């Protein structure tokens, strides 16, 4: 019978035979082989390497790489919490520590966002679900100073995505579509607000002023949902031939200013003792637009020329100047009472800076490095932003009696909004499919609604308003939360899946 010998054993016996037949010499009574000792060591290493190749983890466990990734994530999570507990003490202790809850929200949002991407869905959908889930099971309950920290984190995330949006604007497309940008910024918002006012008055018996206040809350589009979705399609080349991403991103910032400004005017009319100067309230919107554009132009031109192009650390300086200017623009504008100017000013500054840098071909690589930094930063801040937006949705505050009529009010407003977008984009430049896509992209609501919805209710409680006024504030909050719950995930999914079918894809040359 022939005995079957494995390749590893054959290799071993061959080495043994070679060693045994090697000639030997005797030196002072000591037998040594003429074969070099280094050669024998190499043969031994070869045998060990061959043996290891048959038992290495990748062979024994095909899912070894995924298992190691999971172990790395678990180890990183435990290390992060351990370091935070060591540094901050009780603030990072589970389950009630504020820092612990924020970190847990971020990690769960990352995990569910990853699962959503595996299902070919937008990651922000999973992140929203993470915030909703943790809030409604009682695992995320921040109060006191942590609420200010949450607000600041949300604004920092907005700074990152607005810089990323400004850097991605196409100057030629913006020039070509400037009239469409203005129509898209104001007409859908105003007409939706008016529709909501009439629908709320008829269905909910809501007073006219409260109806238009609700319309201003619902009339704004959400940059936090629209901008990342559009930039994702832009990176794949969809809509680049017509500048669709530039059109929608530029119009969205003006749309939010219009909604927020009108909200402030009608809030002042309802709470007359809190409203201040009515003339100032009416002029605030145009003033915010002027301040935002002026700041963006000045600061953008400044960082085009500062630092000097010969500066050794020019990439780092440009990143720091953009980030610092963004924080100053968004947070500083709120400090002086013109919060709508900040986001617009930041988009303009990033756009002017990017256009100035790219005017010199030698700066192309530096500009790509700056864009790459903010793309990486967005990976970190995205779960924070959408997770925190999800925590605004509390099922316990959704009044059953208001839900049905609230859905009807939302439906009528969205119908008018989509129809208006379809009509005002008739300009001979955009095709029917592209106009349909823009109407879909003008659908989601999230950040502005989360910001404005609680204000009227909080003000009613602070001023000890009658129970009827408090109830109206609760209705505004309920319908606004409902709009986030319905439109944010549907809009994000619709943008992601309709884009490749409705927009032309521009092939990018490989460098």
Secondary structure, 3 states (H helix, E strand, C coil): CCCCCCHHHHHHHHHHHHHHHCCEEEECCEEEECCCHHHHHHHHHHHHHHHHHHHCHHHHCCCHHHHHHHHHHHHHHHHHHHHHHHHHHHHHCCCCCHHHHHHHHHHHHHHHHHHHHHCCCCHHHHHHHHHHHHHHCCCCCCCCHHHHHHHHHHHHHHHHHHHHHHHCCCHHHHHHCHHHHHHHHHHHHHHHHHHHHHHHHHHCCCCHHHHHHHHHHHCCCCHHHHHHHHHHHHHCCECCCCCHHHHHHHHHHHHHHHHHHHHHHHHHHHCHHHHCCHHHHHHHHHHHHHHHHHHHHHHHHHHHHCCCCCCCCHHHHHHHHHHHHHHHHHHHHHHCCCHHHHHHHHHHHHHHHHHHHHCCHHHHHHHHHHHHHHHHHHHHHHHHHHHHHHCCCCHHHCCHHHHHHHHHHHHHHHHHHHHHHHHHCCCCCCCHHHHHHHHHHCCCCCHHHHHHHHHHHHHHHHCCCCHHHHHHHHHHHHHHHHHHHHHHHHHHHHHHHHHHHHCCECCCCCC
